[in-house]
Structure formats: C-alpha cells, structure tokens
C-alpha cells in the first residue's frame, strides 16, 4: 500500500471529466446538502481551478462529524439514501491488512491492525473503526457498531507527526470505550 495524494486529486479530475460538472458542485448536491451540513464547505483549487481532492476540503468540525454520522446511519439521512450502504460495508469489511503492513504509512500507526479501502482507513477489532486522516492532524473516527463519531480538527506544525497520530488514535479509542461502557 503506497498512498499518493495526487492519485486522489486525479480521482476528482476523473469525476469532473466523466460528469462534465465541477467537483465542488457535485459534492454540494450529492453529499453536503443531503447530509444536512450546517455550513458551506470550500474546496481548495490550484491556479488552474483544478480541485485539491486529496486534502482541500475546508469544513466546520460539526459538518465533518456529520460525514461520520452518515456512515453510522448506513449512508442515509431521514430515510433518504445518500451513499450506498454496500459501499460503507465494503470499506469496513475489506482491504488488505498484509498490504497495509508492508506499506509506507504503517510506520505512522505502529502496532495497529489497519487496512485501507476506498479512501478510508480501518482499524480492525471487535468494533472496527473507520477513519479519515488528514495532514496537520485532521481526523474523523467512526465506530459504526457503537454509533460513535469523533471529529478532530487541528493545525499541527508538521504535516504528519507520528507521535500526535498515535496520541490521537489512543485518545479516540479511550473515548469510544468510555462512551460505549455507559
């Protein structure tokens, strides 16, 4: 597993070419508005107007948490299916742990049984945790089985900081365990 941010940017460009529409418009119409976002999000673009899909979504922490809640709700809001539940199941059940362990990001999550699937990380365990991780400390952690979402925004000095990543993962696990035990 070798994560390359430009591949995610390329995915956004493919979406634009295939649909003939701007990535930001599609995100707003197909995800952001239907999930009940409280505020507009912004998509960073390069000097030519191409979307920065690998890390250019600027949103409030509340709306980031709404993305997680969408996963908890099986991709639906108010009985309207926004993303297929089968896509969420595929993320949480698939991915290759061996490929992850041999990859270049495993060192940032030492000792954790992880997989990567469809732009999401998954920590295996009794209750798998799906999470999104962004540079400078952004995290969205989702425990679908226990219906817990943790959103964290940060402005860390380093784009990737293994010590802070580990601290965030430990804190999220402890918070989830505490909430689940109540």
C-alpha positions in Angstrom: 0.0 0.0 0.0 1.6 3.3 -1.1 -0.6 6.4 -0.6 0.0 9.1 -3.1 -2.1 12.3 -2.7 -2.0 13.2 -6.4 -3.9 9.9 -7.1 -6.8 11.3 -5.0 -6.6 14.6 -6.9 -6.7 12.6 -10.1 -9.8 10.8 -9.0 -11.5 14.2 -8.6 -10.5 15.2 -12.1 -11.9 12.0 -13.5 -15.2 12.7 -11.7 -15.3 16.1 -13.3 -14.5 14.8 -16.8 -17.0 11.9 -16.5 -19.8 14.1 -15.3 -19.0 17.4 -17.1 -19.5 19.1 -13.7 -17.3 20.8 -11.1 -16.3 18.6 -8.2 -17.4 21.2 -5.7 -20.9 21.3 -7.3 -21.2 17.6 -7.2 -20.1 17.4 -3.5 -22.6 20.0 -2.6 -25.5 18.5 -4.5 -24.9 14.8 -3.8 -23.4 14.8 -0.3 -23.2 18.1 1.6 -26.7 19.3 1.3 -28.4 15.9 1.6 -26.5 15.1 4.7 -27.7 18.3 6.4 -24.5 20.3 6.5 -24.9 23.5 8.5 -22.4 25.5 6.6 -20.9 25.6 3.1 -17.6 23.8 2.7 -14.8 25.0 0.5 -12.7 23.1 -1.9 -9.2 24.3 -2.5 -8.2 24.6 -6.1 -4.9 25.0 -7.9 -4.0 28.0 -10.0 -5.9 26.5 -13.0 -9.0 25.8 -11.0 -8.5 22.0 -10.6 -9.9 20.7 -7.2 -7.5 19.6 -4.5 -9.4 16.5 -3.6 -6.6 14.9 -1.5 -6.8 17.4 1.3 -8.5 20.6 0.1 -12.0 20.3 1.8 -12.4 23.0 4.3 -15.4 22.4 6.6 -16.5 23.0 10.2 -15.9 20.3 12.8 -19.6 19.9 13.1 -20.1 19.2 9.4 -17.1 16.9 9.5 -18.9 15.0 12.2 -22.0 14.8 10.1 -20.0 12.9 7.5 -19.2 10.4 10.2 -22.8 10.3 11.3 -23.8 9.5 7.7 -21.6 6.3 7.9 -23.2 5.4 11.3 -26.7 5.8 9.7 -25.8 3.4 6.9 -25.4 6.2 4.3 -28.9 7.5 4.9 -30.4 10.6 6.5 -34.1 10.9 7.2 -34.7 7.7 5.2 -33.1 9.1 2.1 -30.1 7.0 0.9 -27.2 9.4 0.2 -24.4 6.9 -0.2 -24.9 3.1 -0.7 -24.8 1.1 2.5 -22.9 -1.5 0.5 -20.1 1.0 -0.1 -19.8 1.5 3.7 -19.9 -2.2 4.3 -17.2 -2.7 1.7 -14.9 -0.2 3.4 -15.4 -1.7 6.9 -15.0 -5.3 5.8 -12.4 -5.3 3.0 -8.9 -4.0 2.4 -5.7 -5.9 2.7 -4.0 -5.9 6.1 -0.9 -7.5 4.7 -0.6 -4.8 2.0 -1.1 -2.1 4.7 1.6 -3.6 6.9 4.1 -3.6 4.0 3.2 -0.1 3.0 4.7 3.3 3.7 2.1 4.6 6.1 2.2 1.7 8.6 5.0 3.3 10.5 2.7 6.2 11.5 0.3 3.7 13.2 2.7 1.3 14.8 1.3 -2.0 16.1 -2.3 -1.2 14.9 -4.1 -3.8 12.8 -5.1 -1.5 9.9 -6.4 -1.7 6.4 -7.0 0.9 3.7 -10.0 0.8 1.4 -11.7 3.4 -0.8 -10.0 6.5 0.7 -10.7 5.3 4.3 -8.5 3.7 6.9 -9.9 0.9 9.1 -8.6 -0.4 12.4 -9.6 -4.0 13.0 -11.0 -5.1 16.3 -14.2 -6.2 18.0 -15.7 -3.0 16.7 -13.8 -1.8 13.6 -13.0 1.9 13.4 -13.3 3.6 10.1 -11.3 6.8 10.0 -10.2 9.6 7.7 -6.9 11.2 8.4 -5.6 14.5 7.0 -2.4 16.5 7.1 -1.7 18.7 10.1 -3.8 16.5 12.4 -7.3 16.3 11.0 -9.2 13.1 12.0 -12.7 11.7 11.6 -13.1 8.4 13.6 -16.3 6.4 13.2 -17.4 3.4 15.2 -20.5 2.3 13.3 -21.4 -0.6 15.5 -21.4 1.6 18.7 -22.7 4.6 16.8 -19.9 6.9 17.9 -18.3 9.7 15.8 -15.3 11.7 16.8 -14.2 14.7 14.6 -10.9 16.5 15.3 -9.5 19.5 13.5 -6.0 20.7 14.2 -3.2 22.9 12.9 -0.2 20.8 13.7 3.2 22.2 12.8 4.2 19.1 10.9 2.0 17.7 8.0 2.4 14.2 9.6 3.5 13.7 13.2 3.7 10.1 14.2 3.6 11.0 18.0 0.5 13.0 17.6 -1.1 10.5 15.3 -0.6 7.8 18.0 -1.9 10.1 20.7 -5.0 10.8 18.7 -5.7 7.2 18.0 -5.2 6.2 21.7 -7.4 9.1 22.8 -10.2 8.2 20.3 -10.1 4.6 21.4 -10.3 5.5 25.1 -13.2 8.0 24.4 -15.1 5.3 22.5 -14.5 2.7 25.2 -15.7 5.1 27.8 -18.8 6.1 25.9 -19.6 2.5 25.0 -19.4 1.4 28.6 -22.1 3.8 29.7 
